[in-house]
Amino acid sequence: MSLSSGFLALLLLGPLQAAVEIKSANGGYSIERDSLKLVWKPGSGFAFYDLKADPGQARDAIKANPAAACALAKMLLDRLRQDPAKAKPPASSKDVEESLRRIGYTR
């Protein structure tokens, strides 16, 4: 029996309701949970960092931990949808779809 990536990410990150911080800067957004950070610049895609292993954020770790990156991406996008005051005008759905496809969240 195999675990879905969403369930695996839930195991890795814990409940989605846990406190996370969303920041907006330089035309993009970031979300941090524990030592994990996801940065999203609409039109450019996502970058994912393990701040314990890479405090300088020099190495994108999406390929090393795609399930956790997808979970943070979902949390970020869900929060932005729930709280439009935090969101700038949304990227085109094509930009969002392409960014999610790049990290394996969609096909």
N, CA, C and O atoms as a Tinker XYZ file with bonds, in Angstrom:
   428  protein
     1  N      0.845000   -1.166000    0.000000    73     2
     2  CA     0.000000    0.000000    0.000000    64     1     3
     3  C      0.897000    1.239000    0.000000    63     2     4     5
     4  O      1.840000    1.328000    0.786000    81     3
     5  N      0.601000    2.186000   -0.879000    73     3     6
     6  CA     1.430000    3.387000   -0.941000    64     5     7
     7  C      0.670000    4.579000   -0.356000    63     6     8     9
     8  O     -0.559000    4.634000   -0.379000    81     7
     9  N      1.438000    5.518000    0.162000    73     7    10
    10  CA     0.850000    6.732000    0.725000    64     9    11
    11  C      0.732000    7.794000   -0.356000    63    10    12    13
    12  O      1.634000    7.944000   -1.180000    81    11
    13  N     -0.354000    8.519000   -0.359000    73    11    14
    14  CA    -0.466000    9.634000   -1.294000    64    13    15
    15  C      0.505000   10.721000   -0.851000    63    14    16    17
    16  O      0.859000   10.802000    0.325000    81    15
    17  N      0.935000   11.561000   -1.799000    73    15    18
    18  CA     1.886000   12.619000   -1.432000    64    17    19
    19  C      1.258000   13.602000   -0.454000    63    18    20    21
    20  O      1.957000   14.141000    0.404000    81    19
    21  N     -0.055000   13.850000   -0.563000    73    19    22
    22  CA    -0.717000   14.750000    0.384000    64    21    23
    23  C     -0.696000   14.198000    1.797000    63    22    24    25
    24  O     -0.448000   14.936000    2.751000    81    23
    25  N     -0.958000   12.886000    1.939000    73    23    26
    26  CA    -0.941000   12.267000    3.252000    64    25    27
    27  C      0.480000   12.246000    3.801000    63    26    28    29
    28  O      0.696000   12.507000    4.984000    81    27
    29  N      1.448000   11.936000    2.942000    73    27    30
    30  CA     2.848000   11.937000    3.362000    64    29    31
    31  C      3.265000   13.333000    3.831000    63    30    32    33
    32  O      3.957000   13.474000    4.839000    81    31
    33  N      2.843000   14.353000    3.098000    73    31    34
    34  CA     3.169000   15.718000    3.503000    64    33    35
    35  C      2.526000   16.063000    4.835000    63    34    36    37
    36  O      3.132000   16.748000    5.659000    81    35
    37  N      1.298000   15.592000    5.055000    73    35    38
    38  CA     0.636000   15.835000    6.328000    64    37    39
    39  C      1.425000   15.195000    7.461000    63    38    40    41
    40  O      1.554000   15.779000    8.537000    81    39
    41  N      1.951000   14.001000    7.226000    73    39    42
    42  CA     2.783000   13.350000    8.229000    64    41    43
    43  C      4.059000   14.146000    8.481000    63    42    44    45
    44  O      4.515000   14.258000    9.619000    81    43
    45  N      4.628000   14.694000    7.420000    73    43    46
    46  CA     5.869000   15.456000    7.545000    64    45    47
    47  C      5.652000   16.804000    8.219000    63    46    48    49
    48  O      6.484000   17.234000    9.018000    81    47
    49  N      4.551000   17.474000    7.912000    73    47    50
    50  CA     4.339000   18.838000    8.369000    64    49    51
    51  C      3.356000   18.966000    9.518000    63    50    52    53
    52  O      3.311000   20.011000   10.167000    81    51
    53  N      2.578000   17.947000    9.786000    73    51    54
    54  CA     1.575000   18.040000   10.843000    64    53    55
    55  C      0.303000   18.666000   10.325000    63    54    56    57
    56  O      0.164000   18.887000    9.122000    81    55
    57  N     -0.628000   18.955000   11.214000    73    55    58
    58  CA    -1.919000   19.505000   10.799000    64    57    59
    59  C     -1.777000   20.822000   10.048000    63    58    60    61
    60  O     -0.938000   21.655000   10.391000    81    59
    61  N     -2.596000   21.003000    9.033000    73    59    62
    62  CA    -2.523000   22.211000    8.226000    64    61    63
    63  C     -2.977000   23.451000    8.981000    63    62    64    65
    64  O     -2.685000   24.570000    8.558000    81    63
    65  N     -3.681000   23.272000   10.086000    73    63    66
    66  CA    -4.152000   24.420000   10.838000    64    65    67
    67  C     -3.058000   25.036000   11.708000    63    66    68    69
    68  O     -3.267000   26.108000   12.276000    81    67
    69  N     -1.919000   24.401000   11.827000    73    67    70
    70  CA    -0.847000   24.909000   12.683000    64    69    71
    71  C     -0.402000   26.290000   12.208000    63    70    72    73
    72  O     -0.562000   26.648000   11.041000    81    71
    73  N      0.153000   27.045000   13.129000    73    71    74
    74  CA     0.557000   28.421000   12.821000    64    73    75
    75  C      1.665000   28.445000   11.776000    63    74    76    77
    76  O      2.673000   27.746000   11.887000    81    75
    77  N      1.447000   29.258000   10.776000    73    75    78
    78  CA     2.451000   29.496000    9.753000    64    77    79
    79  C      2.492000   30.991000    9.509000    63    78    80    81
    80  O      1.537000   31.708000    9.806000    81    79
    81  N      3.587000   31.446000    8.977000    73    79    82
    82  CA     3.713000   32.872000    8.688000    64    81    83
    83  C      3.807000   33.070000    7.192000    63    82    84    85
    84  O      4.620000   32.439000    6.517000    81    83
    85  N      2.961000   33.959000    6.677000    73    83    86
    86  CA     2.989000   34.301000    5.260000    64    85    87
    87  C      3.527000   35.716000    5.137000    63    86    88    89
    88  O      3.071000   36.630000    5.823000    81    87
    89  N      4.491000   35.881000    4.264000    73    87    90
    90  CA     5.073000   37.200000    4.033000    64    89    91
    91  C      4.917000   37.552000    2.559000    63    90    92    93
    92  O      4.866000   36.672000    1.700000    81    91
    93  N      4.842000   38.836000    2.280000    73    91    94
    94  CA     4.745000   39.317000    0.915000    64    93    95
    95  C      5.855000   40.342000    0.697000    63    94    96    97
    96  O      5.975000   41.309000    1.450000    81    95
    97  N      6.665000   40.124000   -0.339000    73    95    98
    98  CA     7.743000   41.067000   -0.647000    64    97    99
    99  C      8.238000   40.843000   -2.067000    63    98   100   101
   100  O      8.206000   39.722000   -2.575000    81    99
   101  N      8.685000   41.892000   -2.689000    73    99   102
   102  CA     9.290000   41.824000   -4.021000    64   101   103
   103  C      8.414000   41.104000   -5.044000    63   102   104   105
   104  O      8.921000   40.365000   -5.887000    81   103
   105  N      7.113000   41.318000   -4.970000    73   103   106
   106  CA     6.217000   40.722000   -5.948000    64   105   107
   107  C      5.953000   39.251000   -5.733000    63   106   108   109
   108  O      5.380000   38.593000   -6.601000    81   107
   109  N      6.359000   38.720000   -4.588000    73   107   110
   110  CA     6.151000   37.302000   -4.314000    64   109   111
   111  C      5.683000   37.083000   -2.892000    63   110   112   113
   112  O      5.418000   38.028000   -2.150000    81   111
   113  N      5.589000   35.827000   -2.533000    73   111   114
   114  CA     5.118000   35.433000   -1.213000    64   113   115
   115  C      6.040000   34.352000   -0.665000    63   114   116   117
   116  O      6.688000   33.628000   -1.421000    81   115
   117  N      6.088000   34.256000    0.646000    73   115   118
   118  CA     6.791000   33.140000    1.264000    64   117   119
   119  C      5.967000   32.639000    2.434000    63   118   120   121
   120  O      5.183000   33.376000    3.031000    81   119
   121  N      6.163000   31.378000    2.742000    73   119   122
   122  CA     5.502000   30.759000    3.874000    64   121   123
   123  C      6.547000   29.929000    4.599000    63   122   124   125
   124  O      7.341000   29.224000    3.976000    81   123
   125  N      6.538000   30.021000    5.928000    73   123   126
   126  CA     7.494000   29.266000    6.740000    64   125   127
   127  C      6.741000   28.411000    7.742000    63   126   128   129
   128  O      5.746000   28.832000    8.332000    81   127
   129  N      7.240000   27.212000    7.916000    73   127   130
   130  CA     6.688000   26.289000    8.909000    64   129   131
   131  C      7.856000   25.507000    9.466000    63   130   132   133
   132  O      8.542000   24.792000    8.736000    81   131
   133  N      8.078000   25.642000   10.752000    73   131   134
   134  CA     9.232000   25.023000   11.404000    64   133   135
   135  C     10.493000   25.485000   10.685000    63   134   136   137
   136  O     10.736000   26.689000   10.604000    81   135
   137  N     11.292000   24.581000   10.168000    73   135   138
   138  CA    12.524000   24.985000    9.487000    64   137   139
   139  C     12.373000   24.985000    7.968000    63   138   140   141
   140  O     13.367000   25.077000    7.248000    81   139
   141  N     11.143000   24.882000    7.477000    73   139   142
   142  CA    10.900000   24.819000    6.040000    64   141   143
   143  C     10.338000   26.134000    5.529000    63   142   144   145
   144  O      9.515000   26.764000    6.193000    81   143
   145  N     10.781000   26.545000    4.352000    73   143   146
   146  CA    10.329000   27.798000    3.757000    64   145   147
   147  C     10.067000   27.586000    2.277000    63   146   148   149
   148  O     10.879000   26.995000    1.566000    81   147
   149  N      8.921000   28.077000    1.824000    73   147   150
   150  CA     8.574000   28.039000    0.403000    64   149   151
   151  C      8.423000   29.472000   -0.066000    63   150   152   153
   152  O      7.752000   30.272000    0.587000    81   151
   153  N      9.037000   29.804000   -1.188000    73   151   154
   154  CA     8.938000   31.133000   -1.784000    64   153   155
   155  C      8.243000   30.972000   -3.128000    63   154   156   157
   156  O      8.586000   30.087000   -3.912000    81   155
   157  N      7.260000   31.837000   -3.388000    73   155   158
   158  CA     6.543000   31.799000   -4.663000    64   157   159
   159  C      6.522000   33.181000   -5.269000    63   158   160   161
   160  O      6.045000   34.138000   -4.660000    81   159
   161  N      7.047000   33.273000   -6.478000    73   159   162
   162  CA     6.948000   34.498000   -7.258000    64   161   163
   163  C      6.088000   34.158000   -8.468000    63   162   164   165
   164  O      6.531000   33.437000   -9.362000    81   163
   165  N      4.849000   34.678000   -8.502000    73   163   166
   166  CA     3.975000   34.373000   -9.630000    64   165   167
   167  C      4.683000   34.655000  -10.955000    63   166   168   169
   168  O      5.271000   35.719000  -11.148000    81   167
   169  N      4.614000   33.697000  -11.845000    73   167   170
   170  CA     5.288000   33.806000  -13.131000    64   169   171
   171  C      6.683000   33.227000  -13.132000    63   170   172   173
   172  O      7.226000   32.922000  -14.195000    81   171
   173  N      7.283000   33.066000  -11.945000    73   171   174
   174  CA     8.638000   32.516000  -11.850000    64   173   175
   175  C      8.673000   31.143000  -11.198000    63   174   176   177
   176  O      9.610000   30.376000  -11.417000    81   175
   177  N      7.676000   30.832000  -10.414000    73   175   178
   178  CA     7.624000   29.514000   -9.780000    64   177   179
   179  C      7.963000   29.539000   -8.306000    63   178   180   181
   180  O      8.012000   30.588000   -7.665000    81   179
   181  N      8.197000   28.338000   -7.792000    73   179   182
   182  CA     8.441000   28.120000   -6.373000    64   181   183
   183  C      9.907000   27.790000   -6.119000    63   182   184   185
   184  O     10.599000   27.252000   -6.983000    81   183
   185  N     10.361000   28.123000   -4.922000    73   183   186
   186  CA    11.657000   27.666000   -4.418000    64   185   187
   187  C     11.402000   27.194000   -2.984000    63   186   188   189
   188  O     10.590000   27.780000   -2.269000    81   187
   189  N     12.092000   26.146000   -2.574000    73   187   190
   190  CA    11.842000   25.515000   -1.282000    64   189   191
   191  C     13.164000   25.334000   -0.556000    63   190   192   193
   192  O     14.146000   24.873000   -1.137000    81   191
   193  N     13.181000   25.703000    0.726000    73   191   194
   194  CA    14.420000   25.645000    1.492000    64   193   195
   195  C     14.205000   24.969000    2.834000    63   194   196   197
   196  O     13.158000   25.125000    3.461000    81   195
   197  N     15.202000   24.220000    3.264000    73   195   198
   198  CA    15.267000   23.695000    4.624000    64   197   199
   199  C     16.221000   24.629000    5.360000    63   198   200   201
   200  O     17.436000   24.565000    5.171000    81   199
   201  N     15.663000   25.493000    6.198000    73   199   202
   202  CA    16.465000   26.537000    6.830000    64   201   203
   203  C     17.462000   25.995000    7.851000    63   202   204   205
   204  O     18.449000   26.664000    8.157000    81   203
   205  N     17.225000   24.801000    8.382000    73   203   206
   206  CA    18.218000   24.198000    9.288000    64   205   207
   207  C     19.446000   23.759000    8.504000    63   206   208   209
   208  O     20.578000   24.035000    8.900000    81   207
   209  N     19.217000   23.081000    7.403000    73   207   210
   210  CA    20.317000   22.556000    6.600000    64   209   211
   211  C     20.956000   23.631000    5.725000    63   210   212   213
   212  O     22.131000   23.526000    5.374000    81   211
   213  N     20.189000   24.663000    5.373000    73   211   214
   214  CA    20.656000   25.683000    4.433000    64   213   215
   215  C     20.145000   27.065000    4.871000    63   214   216   217
   216  O     19.265000   27.629000    4.221000    81   215
   217  N     20.689000   27.612000    5.966000    73   215   218
   218  CA    20.183000   28.888000    6.476000    64   217   219
   219  C     20.351000   30.057000    5.506000    63   218   220   221
   220  O     19.620000   31.043000    5.601000    81   219
   221  N     21.284000   29.963000    4.593000    73   219   222
   222  CA    21.506000   31.024000    3.615000    64   221   223
   223  C     20.606000   30.925000    2.396000    63   222   224   225
   224  O     20.663000   31.776000    1.509000    81   223
   225  N     19.773000   29.890000    2.349000    73   223   226
   226  CA    18.848000   29.663000    1.248000    64   225   227
   227  C     19.556000   29.666000   -0.105000    63   226   228   229
   228  O     19.131000   30.331000   -1.050000    81   227
   229  N     20.647000   28.906000   -0.169000    73   227   230
   230  CA    21.439000   28.836000   -1.388000    64   229   231
   231  C     21.024000   27.688000   -2.305000    63   230   232   233
   232  O     21.286000   27.726000   -3.507000    81   231
   233  N     20.370000   26.656000   -1.733000    73   231   234
   234  CA    20.019000   25.470000   -2.523000    64   233   235
   235  C     18.518000   25.209000   -2.475000    63   234   236   237
   236  O     17.945000   25.014000   -1.403000    81   235
   237  N     17.895000   25.209000   -3.636000    73   235   238
   238  CA    16.474000   24.883000   -3.735000    64   237   239
   239  C     16.324000   23.389000   -3.479000    63   238   240   241
   240  O     16.943000   22.574000   -4.162000    81   239
   241  N     15.493000   23.025000   -2.484000    73   239   242
   242  CA    15.343000   21.630000   -2.065000    64   241   243
   243  C     14.028000   21.000000   -2.530000    63   242   244   245
   244  O     13.601000   19.990000   -1.971000    81   243
   245  N     13.384000   21.582000   -3.543000    73   243   246
   246  CA    12.104000   21.027000   -4.013000    64   245   247
   247  C     12.260000   19.575000   -4.440000    63   246   248   249
   248  O     11.442000   18.733000   -4.071000    81   247
   249  N     13.284000   19.273000   -5.200000    73   247   250
   250  CA    13.450000   17.895000   -5.690000    64   249   251
   251  C     13.776000   16.919000   -4.569000    63   250   252   253
   252  O     13.470000   15.731000   -4.675000    81   251
   253  N     14.390000   17.403000   -3.503000    73   251   254
   254  CA    14.735000   16.542000   -2.378000    64   253   255
   255  C     13.527000   16.241000   -1.493000    63   254   256   257
   256  O     13.494000   15.203000   -0.832000    81   255
   257  N     12.542000   17.126000   -1.471000    73   255   258
   258  CA    11.389000   16.949000   -0.591000    64   257   259
   259  C     10.125000   17.511000   -1.243000    63   258   260   261
   260  O      9.535000   18.456000   -0.722000    81   259
   261  N      9.700000   16.938000   -2.383000    73   259   262
   262  CA     8.550000   17.502000   -3.097000    64   261   263
   263  C      7.244000   17.429000   -2.317000    63   262   264   265
   264  O      6.397000   18.309000   -2.475000    81   263
   265  N      7.052000   16.420000   -1.486000    73   263   266
   266  CA     5.799000   16.309000   -0.726000    64   265   267
   267  C      5.644000   17.472000    0.245000    63   266   268   269
   268  O      4.564000   18.053000    0.350000    81   267
   269  N      6.715000   17.816000    0.954000    73   267   270
   270  CA     6.653000   18.943000    1.897000    64   269   271
   271  C      6.486000   20.257000    1.143000    63   270   272   273
   272  O      5.743000   21.132000    1.590000    81   271
   273  N      7.166000   20.411000    0.006000    73   271   274
   274  CA     7.022000   21.628000   -0.798000    64   273   275
   275  C      5.588000   21.773000   -1.294000    63   274   276   277
   276  O      5.034000   22.872000   -1.268000    81   275
   277  N      4.986000   20.687000   -1.741000    73   275   278
   278  CA     3.597000   20.724000   -2.210000    64   277   279
   279  C      2.647000   21.076000   -1.081000    63   278   280   281
   280  O      1.698000   21.833000   -1.284000    81   279
   281  N      2.888000   20.536000    0.104000    73   279   282
   282  CA     2.024000   20.842000    1.248000    64   281   283
   283  C      2.101000   22.331000    1.591000    63   282   284   285
   284  O      1.075000   22.957000    1.858000    81   283
   285  N      3.305000   22.899000    1.586000    73   283   286
   286  CA     3.440000   24.330000    1.864000    64   285   287
   287  C      2.815000   25.166000    0.752000    63   286   288   289
   288  O      2.202000   26.196000    1.029000    81   287
   289  N      2.960000   24.739000   -0.497000    73   287   290
   290  CA     2.341000   25.462000   -1.612000    64   289   291
   291  C      0.830000   25.482000   -1.454000    63   290   292   293
   292  O      0.192000   26.515000   -1.662000    81   291
   293  N      0.261000   24.353000   -1.089000    73   291   294
   294  CA    -1.191000   24.280000   -0.880000    64   293   295
   295  C     -1.602000   25.191000    0.276000    63   294   296   297
   296  O     -2.595000   25.912000    0.175000    81   295
   297  N     -0.844000   25.162000    1.371000    73   295   298
   298  CA    -1.157000   26.018000    2.519000    64   297   299
   299  C     -1.103000   27.488000    2.119000    63   298   300   301
   300  O     -1.988000   28.265000    2.477000    81   299
   301  N     -0.073000   27.866000    1.382000    73   299   302
   302  CA     0.088000   29.257000    0.959000    64   301   303
   303  C     -1.073000   29.687000    0.075000    63   302   304   305
   304  O     -1.690000   30.724000    0.318000    81   303
   305  N     -1.370000   28.904000   -0.939000    73   303   306
   306  CA    -2.437000   29.277000   -1.868000    64   305   307
   307  C     -3.795000   29.281000   -1.188000    63   306   308   309
   308  O     -4.623000   30.147000   -1.470000    81   307
   309  N     -4.037000   28.328000   -0.295000    73   307   310
   310  CA    -5.301000   28.308000    0.452000    64   309   311
   311  C     -5.437000   29.551000    1.321000    63   310   312   313
   312  O     -6.504000   30.163000    1.368000    81   311
   313  N     -4.356000   29.930000    2.012000    73   311   314
   314  CA    -4.407000   31.115000    2.879000    64   313   315
   315  C     -4.633000   32.387000    2.059000    63   314   316   317
   316  O     -5.383000   33.269000    2.478000    81   315
   317  N     -3.996000   32.486000    0.911000    73   315   318
   318  CA    -4.176000   33.672000    0.074000    64   317   319
   319  C     -5.608000   33.746000   -0.452000    63   318   320   321
   320  O     -6.166000   34.836000   -0.579000    81   319
   321  N     -6.199000   32.606000   -0.755000    73   319   322
   322  CA    -7.597000   32.596000   -1.195000    64   321   323
   323  C     -8.537000   32.992000   -0.053000    63   322   324   325
   324  O     -9.529000   33.686000   -0.277000    81   323
   325  N     -8.230000   32.558000    1.156000    73   323   326
   326  CA    -9.083000   32.841000    2.318000    64   325   327
   327  C     -8.965000   34.290000    2.779000    63   326   328   329
   328  O     -9.924000   34.842000    3.317000    81   327
   329  N     -7.827000   34.902000    2.582000    73   327   330
   330  CA    -7.585000   36.255000    3.066000    64   329   331
   331  C     -7.094000   37.142000    1.928000    63   330   332   333
   332  O     -5.898000   37.409000    1.816000    81   331
   333  N     -8.023000   37.600000    1.080000    73   331   334
   334  CA    -7.623000   38.389000   -0.087000    64   333   335
   335  C     -6.866000   39.662000    0.265000    63   334   336   337
   336  O     -6.145000   40.197000   -0.577000    81   335
   337  N     -7.014000   40.162000    1.499000    73   335   338
   338  CA    -6.285000   41.373000    1.892000    64   337   339
   339  C     -4.777000   41.144000    1.870000    63   338   340   341
   340  O     -4.009000   42.079000    1.644000    81   339
   341  N     -4.349000   39.894000    2.106000    73   339   342
   342  CA    -2.916000   39.583000    2.069000    64   341   343
   343  C     -2.412000   39.394000    0.646000    63   342   344   345
   344  O     -1.217000   39.507000    0.374000    81   343
   345  N     -3.335000   39.109000   -0.247000    73   343   346
   346  CA    -2.941000   38.797000   -1.623000    64   345   347
   347  C     -2.938000   40.048000   -2.486000    63   346   348   349
   348  O     -3.816000   40.904000   -2.379000    81   347
   349  N     -1.942000   40.131000   -3.331000    73   347   350
   350  CA    -1.917000   41.166000   -4.356000    64   349   351
   351  C     -2.825000   40.659000   -5.475000    63   350   352   353
   352  O     -3.348000   39.549000   -5.379000    81   351
   353  N     -3.022000   41.436000   -6.518000    73   351   354
   354  CA    -3.805000   40.887000   -7.619000    64   353   355
   355  C     -3.232000   39.528000   -8.027000    63   354   356   357
   356  O     -2.021000   39.391000   -8.201000    81   355
   357  N     -4.089000   38.537000   -8.178000    73   355   358
   358  CA    -3.587000   37.191000   -8.419000    64   357   359
   359  C     -2.870000   37.058000   -9.753000    63   358   360   361
   360  O     -3.162000   37.761000  -10.720000    81   359
   361  N     -1.937000   36.146000   -9.769000    73   359   362
   362  CA    -1.281000   35.797000  -11.021000    64   361   363
   363  C     -2.314000   35.131000  -11.910000    63   362   364   365
   364  O     -3.345000   34.658000  -11.431000    81   363
   365  N     -2.041000   35.097000  -13.185000    73   363   366
   366  CA    -2.976000   34.414000  -14.070000    64   365   367
   367  C     -3.037000   32.945000  -13.686000    63   366   368   369
   368  O     -2.075000   32.394000  -13.152000    81   367
   369  N     -4.151000   32.327000  -13.956000    73   367   370
   370  CA    -4.281000   30.917000  -13.607000    64   369   371
   371  C     -3.238000   30.088000  -14.347000    63   370   372   373
   372  O     -2.828000   29.032000  -13.864000    81   371
   373  N     -2.807000   30.556000  -15.509000    73   371   374
   374  CA    -1.769000   29.853000  -16.264000    64   373   375
   375  C     -0.450000   29.868000  -15.484000    63   374   376   377
   376  O      0.241000   28.850000  -15.431000    81   375
   377  N     -0.087000   31.014000  -14.875000    73   375   378
   378  CA     1.133000   31.109000  -14.070000    64   377   379
   379  C      1.071000   30.190000  -12.859000    63   378   380   381
   380  O      2.040000   29.500000  -12.541000    81   379
   381  N     -0.083000   30.186000  -12.183000    73   379   382
   382  CA    -0.243000   29.331000  -11.009000    64   381   383
   383  C     -0.149000   27.869000  -11.416000    63   382   384   385
   384  O      0.556000   27.093000  -10.771000    81   383
   385  N     -0.838000   27.489000  -12.460000    73   383   386
   386  CA    -0.826000   26.098000  -12.925000    64   385   387
   387  C      0.595000   25.663000  -13.300000    63   386   388   389
   388  O      1.015000   24.558000  -12.954000    81   387
   389  N      1.328000   26.513000  -13.997000    73   387   390
   390  CA     2.696000   26.173000  -14.392000    64   389   391
   391  C      3.598000   26.032000  -13.173000    63   390   392   393
   392  O      4.421000   25.118000  -13.119000    81   391
   393  N      3.458000   26.921000  -12.196000    73   391   394
   394  CA     4.265000   26.832000  -10.983000    64   393   395
   395  C      3.981000   25.540000  -10.235000    63   394   396   397
   396  O      4.909000   24.880000   -9.768000    81   395
   397  N      2.710000   25.172000  -10.114000    73   395   398
   398  CA     2.351000   23.926000   -9.434000    64   397   399
   399  C      2.823000   22.704000  -10.215000    63   398   400   401
   400  O      3.230000   21.709000   -9.616000    81   399
   401  N      2.773000   22.766000  -11.534000    73   399   402
   402  CA     3.244000   21.650000  -12.359000    64   401   403
   403  C      4.746000   21.431000  -12.165000    63   402   404   405
   404  O      5.206000   20.291000  -12.113000    81   403
   405  N      5.506000   22.517000  -12.059000    73   403   406
   406  CA     6.963000   22.412000  -11.908000    64   405   407
   407  C      7.373000   21.662000  -10.637000    63   406   408   409
   408  O      8.391000   20.970000  -10.626000    81   407
   409  N      6.586000   21.798000   -9.570000    73   407   410
   410  CA     6.949000   21.108000   -8.333000    64   409   411
   411  C      6.218000   19.774000   -8.173000    63   410   412   413
   412  O      6.330000   19.121000   -7.135000    81   411
   413  N      5.469000   19.372000   -9.206000    73   411   414
   414  CA     4.827000   18.066000   -9.164000    64   413   415
   415  C      3.475000   18.032000   -8.500000    63   414   416   417
   416  O      2.936000   16.952000   -8.258000    81   415
   417  N      2.906000   19.192000   -8.196000    73   415   418
   418  CA     1.608000   19.233000   -7.528000    64   417   419
   419  C      0.483000   18.891000   -8.505000    63   418   420   421
   420  O     -0.510000   18.275000   -8.120000    81   419
   421  N      0.640000   19.289000   -9.764000    73   419   422
   422  CA    -0.305000   18.932000  -10.812000    64   421   423
   423  C      0.484000   18.373000  -11.992000    63   422   424   425
   424  O      1.711000   18.450000  -12.044000    81   423
   425  N     -0.254000   17.818000  -12.923000    73   423   426
   426  CA     0.411000   17.288000  -14.138000    64   425   427
   427  C     -0.049000   18.021000  -15.343000    63   426   428
   428  O      0.393000   17.724000  -16.453000    81   427
